[in-house]
């Protein structure tokens, strides 16, 4: 059985989590200020201030994309690359690998 974390440990984890979550949100253009909350009953928390509806909707849409499966563009690029590999078309396969890298950096 793992030892119960101290309040100091929970504050540290909450602060780190708030920083990481805020960085991810900032990367997606979501203007949020997330702070570490106070530990309660052996659990750490992060705190969100009130969110603009459009920001909350963007977050919901982003989470749905992550949780409901593959991006349609990713699937298409992957399909085209697999077809090129089957057809031994090295040029197209390489181009699709490059396209996937650009897409991943731009969108995900």
Order of alpha helices (4+ residues) and beta strands (2+ residues): alpha-beta-beta-alpha-alpha-alpha
